[in-house]
């Protein structure tokens, strides 16, 4: 009798669930309202909201304050070349070579650098997050020499981007005397170049990138920069990128 009762109860429960499922409809947004909240320096804090965020902020702050290395010179953002840009491009090239030893050069888009200056001294993980807040990922692009010419011409129009193992002069908003890995650009060679996925997908008007063969990764450029600084620190070496006339204006 007990077994029969349990069986009946189970069947009843299944029947109810079936009816509920059959009557369930997906929900869609019918209407919504929005409001712009302007936050200025004199805006009063919402104490309840601040209290709610406090334990999360404390955890994030602890991670962001970790010292990962140091620089013994000011790192500045400038064009056509800068110490900050050279550091970022060199770190990207190092990561690209680890992924594919045939990677010969690296390029960063100037607009992706989100701070203008890093003071000499300790570098925290949080500072790298300020420098590279986006979740851009490393991409290796196979570029024929003609595409490299177009890429360098685009950089010339933009007055120079951070590069590593590439050199050229800007004349009349065009790139001239292009070299890669110390050799003159050859239009018949396909070069492997490390860039971020934003550029690789045609961002910053780099449409010529779209049809090219690529190797996408899930490696964040931000993590690449952190690892680069940490490696130097383990070797007891500070960051010390120098200006090398990688990109310059023709005389």
GROMACS elastic network, one bead per residue, 0.5 to 0.9 nm:
[ bonds ]
;  ai    aj funct       b0    kb
    1     4     6  0.51000   500
    1     5     6  0.61834   500
    1     6     6  0.86847   500
    2     5     6  0.50433   500
    2     6     6  0.62162   500
    2     7     6  0.86010   500
    3     6     6  0.51312   500
    3     7     6  0.61667   500
    3     8     6  0.86305   500
    4     7     6  0.50696   500
    4     8     6  0.61794   500
    4     9     6  0.85838   500
    5     8     6  0.51119   500
    5     9     6  0.61008   500
    5    10     6  0.85634   500
    6     9     6  0.50208   500
    6    10     6  0.60827   500
    6    11     6  0.85791   500
    7    10     6  0.51050   500
    7    11     6  0.61866   500
    7    12     6  0.85554   500
    8    11     6  0.51214   500
    8    12     6  0.60908   500
    8    13     6  0.86013   500
    9    12     6  0.50388   500
    9    13     6  0.61713   500
    9    14     6  0.86567   500
   10    13     6  0.51010   500
   10    14     6  0.62281   500
   10    15     6  0.85898   500
   11    14     6  0.51032   500
   11    15     6  0.61227   500
   11    16     6  0.86539   500
   12    15     6  0.50354   500
   12    16     6  0.62063   500
   12    17     6  0.86592   500
   13    16     6  0.51279   500
   13    17     6  0.62190   500
   13    18     6  0.85666   500
   14    17     6  0.51234   500
   14    18     6  0.60908   500
   14    19     6  0.86436   500
   15    18     6  0.50504   500
   15    19     6  0.62318   500
   15    20     6  0.86285   500
   16    19     6  0.51489   500
   16    20     6  0.61316   500
   16    21     6  0.85141   500
   17    20     6  0.50560   500
   17    21     6  0.59743   500
   17    22     6  0.84146   500
   18    21     6  0.51185   500
   18    22     6  0.60379   500
   18    23     6  0.85941   500
   19    22     6  0.50314   500
   19    23     6  0.61850   500
   19    24     6  0.86247   500
   20    23     6  0.51364   500
   20    24     6  0.61233   500
   21    24     6  0.51229   500
   21    25     6  0.84447   500
   22    25     6  0.81270   500
   29    32     6  0.74440   500
   38    43     6  0.83603   500
   39    42     6  0.81149   500
   39    43     6  0.58606   500
   39    44     6  0.88328   500
   40    43     6  0.51914   500
   40    44     6  0.88504   500
   41    44     6  0.85156   500
   44    47     6  0.88357   500
   45    48     6  0.87548   500
   45    49     6  0.81330   500
   45    50     6  0.73224   500
   46    49     6  0.53496   500
   46    50     6  0.61691   500
   46    51     6  0.86375   500
   47    50     6  0.50207   500
   47    51     6  0.60538   500
   47    52     6  0.85719   500
   48    51     6  0.51081   500
   48    52     6  0.62438   500
   48    53     6  0.87768   500
   49    52     6  0.50432   500
   49    53     6  0.62800   500
   49    54     6  0.86019   500
   50    53     6  0.51755   500
   50    54     6  0.60081   500
   51    54     6  0.51829   500
   51    55     6  0.79794   500
   52    55     6  0.72554   500
   52    56     6  0.82342   500
   53    56     6  0.54514   500
   53    57     6  0.60131   500
   53    58     6  0.85602   500
   54    57     6  0.50658   500
   54    58     6  0.60029   500
   54    59     6  0.86333   500
   55    58     6  0.51477   500
   55    59     6  0.63833   500
   55    60     6  0.88122   500
   56    59     6  0.52101   500
   56    60     6  0.62968   500
   56    61     6  0.85765   500
   57    60     6  0.50850   500
   57    61     6  0.58996   500
   57    62     6  0.84553   500
   58    61     6  0.51266   500
   58    62     6  0.61870   500
   58    63     6  0.88513   500
   59    62     6  0.52383   500
   59    63     6  0.66388   500
   59    64     6  0.88476   500
   60    63     6  0.52508   500
   60    64     6  0.61342   500
   60    65     6  0.86368   500
   61    64     6  0.50168   500
   61    65     6  0.60140   500
   61    66     6  0.88348   500
   61   126     6  0.82197   500
   62    65     6  0.54893   500
   62    66     6  0.69393   500
   63    66     6  0.56626   500
   63   125     6  0.73598   500
   63   126     6  0.76829   500
   64    67     6  0.83929   500
   64   124     6  0.65822   500
   64   125     6  0.50778   500
   64   127     6  0.77256   500
   64   129     6  0.81650   500
   65   124     6  0.56285   500
   65   125     6  0.63790   500
   65   126     6  0.61185   500
   65   127     6  0.86124   500
   66   123     6  0.85638   500
   66   124     6  0.54218   500
   66   125     6  0.57556   500
   66   126     6  0.76475   500
   67    70     6  0.81679   500
   67   122     6  0.66489   500
   67   123     6  0.58387   500
   67   125     6  0.63834   500
   67   126     6  0.88628   500
   68   122     6  0.77579   500
   68   123     6  0.60089   500
   68   124     6  0.55477   500
   68   125     6  0.62169   500
   68   226     6  0.72115   500
   68   227     6  0.85877   500
   68   229     6  0.64496   500
   68   230     6  0.52745   500
   68   231     6  0.89543   500
   68   233     6  0.70621   500
   69   121     6  0.85248   500
   69   122     6  0.58979   500
   69   123     6  0.52495   500
   69   124     6  0.71275   500
   69   125     6  0.89152   500
   69   226     6  0.88400   500
   69   229     6  0.55907   500
   69   230     6  0.57819   500
   69   231     6  0.85142   500
   69   232     6  0.73116   500
   69   233     6  0.50074   500
   69   234     6  0.83849   500
   69   236     6  0.87824   500
   69   237     6  0.84044   500
   69   238     6  0.67888   500
   69   239     6  0.79636   500
   70   120     6  0.73342   500
   70   121     6  0.52321   500
   70   124     6  0.83217   500
   70   229     6  0.76071   500
   70   232     6  0.88320   500
   70   233     6  0.72026   500
   70   237     6  0.81506   500
   70   238     6  0.51507   500
   70   239     6  0.62404   500
   71    74     6  0.72721   500
   71    75     6  0.78472   500
   71   118     6  0.84576   500
   71   119     6  0.77924   500
   71   120     6  0.51940   500
   71   121     6  0.53103   500
   71   122     6  0.65582   500
   71   123     6  0.70976   500
   71   237     6  0.86651   500
   71   240     6  0.63237   500
   72   119     6  0.86077   500
   72   120     6  0.50404   500
   72   121     6  0.60237   500
   72   122     6  0.87430   500
   72   238     6  0.60538   500
   72   239     6  0.64671   500
   72   240     6  0.63877   500
   73    83     6  0.89153   500
   73   118     6  0.87756   500
   73   119     6  0.73835   500
   73   121     6  0.79034   500
   73   238     6  0.88451   500
   73   239     6  0.75892   500
   73   240     6  0.62943   500
   73   241     6  0.82997   500
   74    83     6  0.79432   500
   74    84     6  0.84677   500
   74   117     6  0.70884   500
   74   118     6  0.59133   500
   74   119     6  0.50790   500
   74   121     6  0.86221   500
   74   240     6  0.88535   500
   75    82     6  0.77966   500
   75    83     6  0.53196   500
   75    85     6  0.84650   500
   75    87     6  0.84818   500
   75   116     6  0.81450   500
   75   117     6  0.55628   500
   75   119     6  0.66515   500
   75   120     6  0.74745   500
   75   239     6  0.89286   500
   75   240     6  0.86153   500
   75   241     6  0.81511   500
   76    82     6  0.61114   500
   76    83     6  0.57235   500
   76    84     6  0.50437   500
   76    85     6  0.78397   500
   76   115     6  0.86409   500
   76   116     6  0.57021   500
   76   118     6  0.65833   500
   76   119     6  0.86963   500
   77    81     6  0.80731   500
   77    82     6  0.55423   500
   77    83     6  0.69953   500
   77    84     6  0.54521   500
   77    85     6  0.64209   500
   77   110     6  0.85167   500
   77   113     6  0.76605   500
   77   115     6  0.75159   500
   77   117     6  0.63061   500
   78    81     6  0.59739   500
   78    82     6  0.50459   500
   78    83     6  0.81388   500
   78    84     6  0.80850   500
   78    85     6  0.78647   500
   78   110     6  0.87233   500
   78   116     6  0.79037   500
   78   160     6  0.89397   500
   79    82     6  0.63190   500
   79    85     6  0.89885   500
   79   110     6  0.84476   500
   79   159     6  0.63231   500
   79   160     6  0.56646   500
   79   161     6  0.70912   500
   79   162     6  0.84207   500
   79   247     6  0.85804   500
   79   248     6  0.88847   500
   80   156     6  0.85151   500
   80   158     6  0.88267   500
   80   159     6  0.55828   500
   80   161     6  0.64871   500
   80   162     6  0.79350   500
   80   170     6  0.89952   500
   80   245     6  0.87601   500
   80   246     6  0.85139   500
   80   247     6  0.57728   500
   80   248     6  0.61553   500
   80   249     6  0.79831   500
   81    84     6  0.86978   500
   81    85     6  0.68465   500
   81    86     6  0.73814   500
   81   160     6  0.66424   500
   81   161     6  0.69732   500
   81   162     6  0.63534   500
   81   163     6  0.83272   500
   81   243     6  0.69412   500
   81   244     6  0.83044   500
   81   245     6  0.71794   500
   81   246     6  0.68844   500
   81   247     6  0.59835   500
   81   248     6  0.74269   500
   82    85     6  0.51559   500
   82    86     6  0.60907   500
   82    87     6  0.86241   500
   82   162     6  0.73620   500
   82   241     6  0.87370   500
   82   242     6  0.80648   500
   82   243     6  0.63903   500
   83    86     6  0.51061   500
   83    87     6  0.62116   500
   83    88     6  0.87315   500
   83   240     6  0.81169   500
   83   241     6  0.53952   500
   83   242     6  0.58313   500
   83   243     6  0.61674   500
   84    87     6  0.52969   500
   84    88     6  0.64362   500
   84    89     6  0.87673   500
   84   113     6  0.85847   500
   84   116     6  0.82393   500
   84   117     6  0.76996   500
   84   118     6  0.80953   500
   84   162     6  0.84238   500
   84   241     6  0.76065   500
   85    88     6  0.51837   500
   85    89     6  0.60913   500
   85    90     6  0.84662   500
   85   108     6  0.76508   500
   85   110     6  0.77663   500
   85   113     6  0.78518   500
   85   161     6  0.76325   500
   85   163     6  0.73983   500
   85   241     6  0.89539   500
   86    89     6  0.51468   500
   86    90     6  0.58970   500
   86    91     6  0.84211   500
   86   162     6  0.58469   500
   86   163     6  0.65326   500
   86   164     6  0.67231   500
   86   241     6  0.63006   500
   86   242     6  0.75208   500
   86   243     6  0.76993   500
   86   246     6  0.89384   500
   87    90     6  0.52702   500
   87    91     6  0.61667   500
   87    92     6  0.86521   500
   87   162     6  0.86893   500
   87   164     6  0.88589   500
   87   225     6  0.84627   500
   87   239     6  0.77636   500
   87   240     6  0.81537   500
   87   241     6  0.57686   500
   87   242     6  0.86789   500
   88    91     6  0.52145   500
   88    92     6  0.62361   500
   88    93     6  0.87354   500
   88   108     6  0.74952   500
   88   113     6  0.89190   500
   88   162     6  0.75216   500
   88   163     6  0.85561   500
   88   164     6  0.87825   500
   88   221     6  0.88925   500
   88   224     6  0.88876   500
   88   225     6  0.66552   500
   89    92     6  0.50343   500
   89    93     6  0.61911   500
   89    94     6  0.86541   500
   89   105     6  0.86093   500
   89   106     6  0.57878   500
   89   107     6  0.59688   500
   89   108     6  0.60557   500
   89   162     6  0.58881   500
   89   163     6  0.53497   500
   89   164     6  0.52467   500
   89   165     6  0.89656   500
   89   194     6  0.89296   500
   89   195     6  0.88449   500
   90    93     6  0.51015   500
   90    94     6  0.62052   500
   90    95     6  0.87068   500
   90   105     6  0.86841   500
   90   106     6  0.72572   500
   90   107     6  0.89942   500
   90   163     6  0.76331   500
   90   164     6  0.54064   500
   90   165     6  0.82379   500
   90   241     6  0.88879   500
   91    94     6  0.51483   500
   91    95     6  0.63587   500
   91    96     6  0.86301   500
   91   106     6  0.88458   500
   91   164     6  0.88178   500
   91   221     6  0.88512   500
   91   224     6  0.65865   500
   91   225     6  0.59652   500
   91   227     6  0.85580   500
   91   228     6  0.58453   500
   91   229     6  0.85644   500
   92    95     6  0.51814   500
   92    96     6  0.60946   500
   92    97     6  0.86884   500
   92   105     6  0.87889   500
   92   106     6  0.62257   500
   92   107     6  0.79694   500
   92   108     6  0.83123   500
   92   138     6  0.77452   500
   92   164     6  0.83272   500
   92   194     6  0.67039   500
   92   195     6  0.75337   500
   92   196     6  0.88533   500
   92   221     6  0.71709   500
   92   224     6  0.66782   500
   92   225     6  0.74883   500
   92   228     6  0.88357   500
   93    97     6  0.61345   500
   93    98     6  0.86272   500
   93   103     6  0.74525   500
   93   104     6  0.75478   500
   93   105     6  0.59109   500
   93   106     6  0.50096   500
   93   107     6  0.82504   500
   93   164     6  0.66663   500
   93   165     6  0.83217   500
   93   193     6  0.82208   500
   93   194     6  0.61557   500
   93   195     6  0.85921   500
   94    97     6  0.52718   500
   94    98     6  0.64246   500
   94    99     6  0.88497   500
   94   106     6  0.88149   500
   94   224     6  0.87963   500
   94   228     6  0.82709   500
   95    98     6  0.51426   500
   95    99     6  0.63915   500
   95   100     6  0.86459   500
   95   138     6  0.83195   500
   95   194     6  0.84150   500
   95   224     6  0.66451   500
   95   228     6  0.85695   500
   96    99     6  0.51350   500
   96   100     6  0.59911   500
   96   101     6  0.74284   500
   96   102     6  0.86777   500
   96   103     6  0.59818   500
   96   104     6  0.84424   500
   96   105     6  0.83569   500
   96   106     6  0.78416   500
   96   138     6  0.76083   500
   96   139     6  0.80980   500
   96   140     6  0.69927   500
   96   193     6  0.79878   500
   96   194     6  0.56123   500
   96   195     6  0.86339   500
   97   102     6  0.66196   500
   97   103     6  0.52633   500
   97   104     6  0.75310   500
   97   105     6  0.88576   500
   97   194     6  0.85227   500
   98   101     6  0.60311   500
   98   103     6  0.87057   500
   99   102     6  0.89603   500
   99   103     6  0.82954   500
   99   140     6  0.87477   500
  100   103     6  0.57293   500
  100   140     6  0.82029   500
  100   192     6  0.86513   500
  101   104     6  0.80075   500
  102   191     6  0.82646   500
  102   192     6  0.65380   500
  102   193     6  0.89969   500
  103   106     6  0.81498   500
  103   140     6  0.74719   500
  103   141     6  0.89130   500
  103   191     6  0.73568   500
  103   193     6  0.56897   500
  103   194     6  0.67470   500
  104   164     6  0.87154   500
  104   165     6  0.69463   500
  104   166     6  0.87236   500
  104   180     6  0.73734   500
  104   181     6  0.64492   500
  104   191     6  0.68750   500
  104   192     6  0.59645   500
  104   193     6  0.61168   500
  104   194     6  0.79939   500
  105   163     6  0.74474   500
  105   164     6  0.55039   500
  105   165     6  0.50017   500
  105   166     6  0.62979   500
  105   180     6  0.71069   500
  105   181     6  0.72568   500
  105   191     6  0.83088   500
  105   192     6  0.71734   500
  105   193     6  0.50692   500
  105   194     6  0.62302   500
  105   195     6  0.88744   500
  106   140     6  0.89934   500
  106   162     6  0.83547   500
  106   163     6  0.56314   500
  106   164     6  0.50842   500
  106   165     6  0.70107   500
  106   166     6  0.77253   500
  106   192     6  0.88302   500
  106   193     6  0.54094   500
  106   195     6  0.58621   500
  107   161     6  0.71389   500
  107   162     6  0.58608   500
  107   164     6  0.65033   500
  107   166     6  0.84379   500
  107   193     6  0.74327   500
  107   194     6  0.64723   500
  107   195     6  0.53751   500
  107   196     6  0.81403   500
  108   111     6  0.86642   500
  108   112     6  0.73571   500
  108   113     6  0.85054   500
  108   161     6  0.62782   500
  108   162     6  0.51893   500
  108   163     6  0.63535   500
  108   164     6  0.89228   500
  108   194     6  0.86873   500
  108   195     6  0.62013   500
  108   196     6  0.70888   500
  108   199     6  0.83461   500
  109   112     6  0.55076   500
  109   113     6  0.75791   500
  109   155     6  0.85432   500
  109   160     6  0.89307   500
  109   161     6  0.56603   500
  109   162     6  0.67264   500
  109   163     6  0.89262   500
  109   195     6  0.85220   500
  109   196     6  0.83866   500
  109   199     6  0.74419   500
  109   204     6  0.79069   500
  110   113     6  0.58165   500
  110   114     6  0.88887   500
  110   158     6  0.85380   500
  110   160     6  0.76783   500
  110   161     6  0.50987   500
  110   162     6  0.64939   500
  111   114     6  0.70939   500
  111   161     6  0.87239   500
  111   204     6  0.87877   500
  112   131     6  0.84055   500
  112   132     6  0.70108   500
  112   133     6  0.88359   500
  112   134     6  0.81244   500
  113   116     6  0.75716   500
  113   130     6  0.89914   500
  113   131     6  0.58676   500
  113   132     6  0.63043   500
  113   133     6  0.89492   500
  114   130     6  0.66821   500
  114   131     6  0.50139   500
  114   132     6  0.62597   500
  114   133     6  0.75244   500
  115   118     6  0.79253   500
  115   130     6  0.67300   500
  115   131     6  0.53009   500
  115   132     6  0.83610   500
  116   131     6  0.84073   500
  118   121     6  0.86246   500
  118   123     6  0.82877   500
  118   127     6  0.82174   500
  119   122     6  0.83689   500
  119   123     6  0.86950   500
  120   123     6  0.85334   500
  121   238     6  0.88803   500
  123   126     6  0.82610   500
  123   127     6  0.64583   500
  123   128     6  0.78866   500
  123   229     6  0.83854   500
  124   127     6  0.52549   500
  124   128     6  0.69489   500
  124   129     6  0.89998   500
  125   128     6  0.53441   500
  125   129     6  0.65446   500
  125   130     6  0.89092   500
  125   226     6  0.68139   500
  126   130     6  0.63077   500
  126   131     6  0.86373   500
  127   130     6  0.50153   500
  127   131     6  0.61976   500
  127   132     6  0.86461   500
  128   132     6  0.59991   500
  128   133     6  0.78719   500
  128   222     6  0.67030   500
  128   223     6  0.87106   500
  128   225     6  0.71729   500
  128   226     6  0.67757   500
  129   132     6  0.51241   500
  129   134     6  0.82827   500
  129   222     6  0.67436   500
  130   133     6  0.55326   500
  131   222     6  0.82642   500
  132   135     6  0.80203   500
  132   136     6  0.84787   500
  132   221     6  0.76439   500
  132   222     6  0.56782   500
  132   225     6  0.87871   500
  133   136     6  0.86779   500
  133   222     6  0.74694   500
  134   220     6  0.87210   500
  134   221     6  0.86450   500
  134   222     6  0.78813   500
  135   220     6  0.60199   500
  135   221     6  0.74492   500
  135   222     6  0.74449   500
  136   196     6  0.59250   500
  136   197     6  0.60446   500
  136   198     6  0.66683   500
  136   218     6  0.88812   500
  136   219     6  0.82817   500
  136   220     6  0.57077   500
  136   221     6  0.59755   500
  136   222     6  0.77506   500
  137   195     6  0.83805   500
  137   196     6  0.53789   500
  137   197     6  0.54408   500
  137   198     6  0.80471   500
  137   216     6  0.77936   500
  137   217     6  0.64242   500
  137   218     6  0.58412   500
  137   219     6  0.51987   500
  137   221     6  0.54145   500
  137   222     6  0.83487   500
  138   194     6  0.68312   500
  138   195     6  0.60386   500
  138   197     6  0.61210   500
  138   215     6  0.87495   500
  138   216     6  0.67359   500
  138   217     6  0.57602   500
  138   218     6  0.70625   500
  138   219     6  0.56360   500
  138   220     6  0.63215   500
  138   221     6  0.60153   500
  138   224     6  0.86763   500
  139   193     6  0.82531   500
  139   194     6  0.58174   500
  139   195     6  0.54175   500
  139   196     6  0.54256   500
  139   197     6  0.54932   500
  139   199     6  0.89595   500
  139   200     6  0.68738   500
  139   214     6  0.67606   500
  139   215     6  0.56611   500
  139   217     6  0.59666   500
  139   218     6  0.87569   500
  139   219     6  0.86349   500
  140   192     6  0.62642   500
  140   193     6  0.55575   500
  140   195     6  0.63422   500
  140   196     6  0.82417   500
  140   197     6  0.87932   500
  140   200     6  0.83101   500
  140   213     6  0.86330   500
  140   214     6  0.56449   500
  140   215     6  0.50578   500
  140   216     6  0.65987   500
  140   217     6  0.83579   500
  141   191     6  0.79941   500
  141   192     6  0.55230   500
  141   193     6  0.52684   500
  141   194     6  0.64405   500
  141   195     6  0.73220   500
  141   200     6  0.70487   500
  141   209     6  0.80408   500
  141   212     6  0.68283   500
  141   213     6  0.60496   500
  141   215     6  0.64512   500
  141   216     6  0.85189   500
  142   190     6  0.61479   500
  142   191     6  0.55630   500
  142   193     6  0.64692   500
  142   212     6  0.64081   500
  142   213     6  0.55167   500
  142   214     6  0.61841   500
  142   215     6  0.85008   500
  143   146     6  0.78491   500
  143   147     6  0.57003   500
  143   148     6  0.62306   500
  143   189     6  0.83060   500
  143   190     6  0.52387   500
  143   191     6  0.50832   500
  143   192     6  0.61727   500
  143   193     6  0.70526   500
  143   209     6  0.82069   500
  143   212     6  0.67506   500
  143   213     6  0.78491   500
  144   147     6  0.53601   500
  144   148     6  0.64205   500
  144   149     6  0.88580   500
  144   186     6  0.84512   500
  144   187     6  0.63557   500
  144   188     6  0.66173   500
  144   189     6  0.56718   500
  144   191     6  0.60107   500
  144   192     6  0.87312   500
  144   212     6  0.88759   500
  145   149     6  0.62632   500
  145   150     6  0.87253   500
  145   185     6  0.64646   500
  145   186     6  0.55316   500
  145   188     6  0.59410   500
  145   189     6  0.57190   500
  145   190     6  0.61691   500
  145   191     6  0.71582   500
  146   149     6  0.51119   500
  146   150     6  0.64250   500
  146   151     6  0.86712   500
  146   186     6  0.83028   500
  146   187     6  0.52139   500
  146   188     6  0.78856   500
  146   189     6  0.89609   500
  147   151     6  0.60356   500
  147   152     6  0.85657   500
  147   187     6  0.83408   500
  147   208     6  0.69204   500
  147   209     6  0.78976   500
  148   152     6  0.60812   500
  148   153     6  0.84296   500
  148   185     6  0.81253   500
  148   187     6  0.82110   500
  148   191     6  0.81920   500
  149   152     6  0.52030   500
  149   153     6  0.60643   500
  149   154     6  0.85650   500
  149   175     6  0.73244   500
  149   176     6  0.87812   500
  149   178     6  0.78727   500
  149   185     6  0.81328   500
  149   187     6  0.81953   500
  150   153     6  0.50129   500
  150   154     6  0.61578   500
  150   155     6  0.86799   500
  150   175     6  0.86460   500
  150   206     6  0.87906   500
  150   208     6  0.77044   500
  151   154     6  0.50956   500
  151   155     6  0.63447   500
  151   156     6  0.86732   500
  151   175     6  0.89907   500
  151   206     6  0.73045   500
  151   208     6  0.80129   500
  151   209     6  0.86090   500
  152   156     6  0.61126   500
  152   157     6  0.86772   500
  152   160     6  0.85563   500
  152   168     6  0.78579   500
  152   174     6  0.76911   500
  152   175     6  0.56289   500
  152   176     6  0.86212   500
  152   178     6  0.79947   500
  153   157     6  0.63182   500
  153   158     6  0.87086   500
  153   170     6  0.83474   500
  153   173     6  0.70472   500
  153   176     6  0.84496   500
  154   157     6  0.51427   500
  154   158     6  0.64128   500
  154   159     6  0.87462   500
  154   160     6  0.86185   500
  154   173     6  0.83989   500
  154   174     6  0.78132   500
  154   175     6  0.82985   500
  154   205     6  0.82428   500
  154   206     6  0.75716   500
  155   159     6  0.61933   500
  155   161     6  0.58042   500
  155   170     6  0.89955   500
  155   173     6  0.87039   500
  155   174     6  0.84665   500
  155   175     6  0.79212   500
  156   160     6  0.53734   500
  156   161     6  0.81300   500
  156   169     6  0.82394   500
  156   170     6  0.56976   500
  156   171     6  0.80267   500
  156   172     6  0.86164   500
  156   173     6  0.52158   500
  156   174     6  0.54838   500
  156   175     6  0.57695   500
  156   247     6  0.87245   500
  157   160     6  0.75279   500
  157   170     6  0.85655   500
  157   172     6  0.87242   500
  157   174     6  0.68182   500
  157   175     6  0.87231   500
  158   161     6  0.73906   500
  158   173     6  0.82703   500
  159   170     6  0.79005   500
  159   173     6  0.77410   500
  160   163     6  0.87132   500
  160   170     6  0.82905   500
  160   247     6  0.64989   500
  160   248     6  0.80917   500
  161   247     6  0.80907   500
  162   246     6  0.86374   500
  162   247     6  0.84563   500
  163   166     6  0.59888   500
  163   167     6  0.78148   500
  163   246     6  0.72011   500
  163   247     6  0.80781   500
  164   167     6  0.80954   500
  164   181     6  0.89671   500
  164   246     6  0.77587   500
  165   179     6  0.81547   500
  165   180     6  0.58557   500
  165   181     6  0.52099   500
  165   182     6  0.73714   500
  165   246     6  0.79103   500
  166   178     6  0.72720   500
  166   179     6  0.57610   500
  166   181     6  0.65032   500
  166   182     6  0.77537   500
  166   246     6  0.64929   500
  166   247     6  0.81618   500
  167   177     6  0.77969   500
  167   178     6  0.56475   500
  167   179     6  0.52177   500
  167   180     6  0.66281   500
  167   181     6  0.86122   500
  167   182     6  0.81276   500
  167   245     6  0.74363   500
  167   247     6  0.56018   500
  167   248     6  0.83754   500
  168   175     6  0.60670   500
  168   176     6  0.57706   500
  168   177     6  0.52985   500
  168   179     6  0.64233   500
  168   245     6  0.83909   500
  168   246     6  0.64475   500
  168   247     6  0.52326   500
  168   248     6  0.67661   500
  168   249     6  0.86005   500
  168   250     6  0.89465   500
  169   174     6  0.81474   500
  169   175     6  0.56627   500
  169   176     6  0.52560   500
  169   177     6  0.62055   500
  169   178     6  0.72413   500
  169   245     6  0.86996   500
  169   246     6  0.82009   500
  169   247     6  0.56722   500
  169   249     6  0.52204   500
  169   250     6  0.53025   500
  169   251     6  0.89338   500
  170   173     6  0.59845   500
  170   174     6  0.55402   500
  170   176     6  0.62601   500
  170   177     6  0.88855   500
  170   247     6  0.73393   500
  170   248     6  0.61085   500
  170   250     6  0.56148   500
  171   174     6  0.52648   500
  171   175     6  0.64222   500
  171   176     6  0.68624   500
  171   249     6  0.64125   500
  171   250     6  0.56000   500
  171   251     6  0.84624   500
  172   175     6  0.84065   500
  175   178     6  0.68352   500
  176   250     6  0.83603   500
  177   184     6  0.72663   500
  177   185     6  0.80688   500
  178   183     6  0.83906   500
  178   184     6  0.60309   500
  178   185     6  0.56670   500
  179   182     6  0.56160   500
  179   183     6  0.50498   500
  179   185     6  0.51937   500
  179   186     6  0.88573   500
  180   183     6  0.53253   500
  180   184     6  0.63852   500
  180   185     6  0.61454   500
  180   191     6  0.88808   500
  181   184     6  0.84483   500
  183   186     6  0.84244   500
  185   188     6  0.89386   500
  185   189     6  0.82841   500
  186   189     6  0.55991   500
  186   190     6  0.85758   500
  187   190     6  0.79514   500
  195   198     6  0.82723   500
  195   199     6  0.66505   500
  195   200     6  0.66896   500
  196   199     6  0.56784   500
  196   200     6  0.63019   500
  196   201     6  0.88500   500
  196   220     6  0.87966   500
  196   221     6  0.73155   500
  197   201     6  0.60527   500
  197   202     6  0.87193   500
  197   203     6  0.85815   500
  197   216     6  0.72714   500
  197   217     6  0.86135   500
  198   201     6  0.54357   500
  198   202     6  0.67731   500
  198   203     6  0.52827   500
  198   204     6  0.81474   500
  199   202     6  0.51910   500
  199   204     6  0.66537   500
  199   205     6  0.84048   500
  199   206     6  0.64726   500
  199   207     6  0.88056   500
  199   209     6  0.74334   500
  200   203     6  0.70815   500
  200   206     6  0.77805   500
  200   207     6  0.87753   500
  200   209     6  0.55756   500
  200   210     6  0.66810   500
  200   212     6  0.85224   500
  200   214     6  0.77779   500
  200   216     6  0.89560   500
  201   206     6  0.78699   500
  201   207     6  0.76616   500
  201   209     6  0.64098   500
  201   210     6  0.54573   500
  201   211     6  0.89669   500
  202   205     6  0.60169   500
  202   208     6  0.69176   500
  202   209     6  0.54582   500
  202   210     6  0.55365   500
  203   206     6  0.55707   500
  203   207     6  0.72327   500
  203   209     6  0.87710   500
  204   207     6  0.83065   500
  205   208     6  0.84160   500
  206   209     6  0.57970   500
  206   210     6  0.78477   500
  207   210     6  0.56521   500
  207   211     6  0.84066   500
  208   211     6  0.68578   500
  208   212     6  0.76121   500
  209   212     6  0.55140   500
  209   213     6  0.86292   500
  210   213     6  0.84545   500
  211   214     6  0.89375   500
  216   219     6  0.88758   500
  217   220     6  0.83727   500
  219   222     6  0.85326   500
  219   223     6  0.71519   500
  219   224     6  0.74278   500
  220   223     6  0.52510   500
  220   224     6  0.64791   500
  220   225     6  0.89321   500
  221   225     6  0.63203   500
  221   226     6  0.86710   500
  222   225     6  0.52452   500
  222   226     6  0.63568   500
  222   227     6  0.87171   500
  223   226     6  0.50002   500
  223   227     6  0.60484   500
  223   228     6  0.84898   500
  224   227     6  0.51793   500
  224   228     6  0.61382   500
  224   229     6  0.87564   500
  225   228     6  0.50858   500
  225   229     6  0.63162   500
  225   230     6  0.85832   500
  226   229     6  0.53302   500
  226   230     6  0.61306   500
  226   231     6  0.86053   500
  227   230     6  0.50083   500
  227   231     6  0.60243   500
  227   232     6  0.86828   500
  228   231     6  0.51957   500
  228   232     6  0.64441   500
  228   233     6  0.86819   500
  229   232     6  0.52850   500
  229   233     6  0.61874   500
  229   234     6  0.87614   500
  229   237     6  0.89793   500
  229   238     6  0.79778   500
  229   239     6  0.71218   500
  230   234     6  0.62059   500
  230   235     6  0.86839   500
  231   234     6  0.51957   500
  231   235     6  0.64759   500
  231   236     6  0.87405   500
  231   237     6  0.85397   500
  232   235     6  0.50603   500
  232   236     6  0.62700   500
  232   238     6  0.63211   500
  232   239     6  0.72240   500
  233   237     6  0.53122   500
  233   238     6  0.63192   500
  233   239     6  0.84912   500
  234   237     6  0.74004   500
  235   238     6  0.87336   500
  237   240     6  0.85020   500
  243   246     6  0.75879   500
  244   247     6  0.82270   500
  245   248     6  0.56130   500
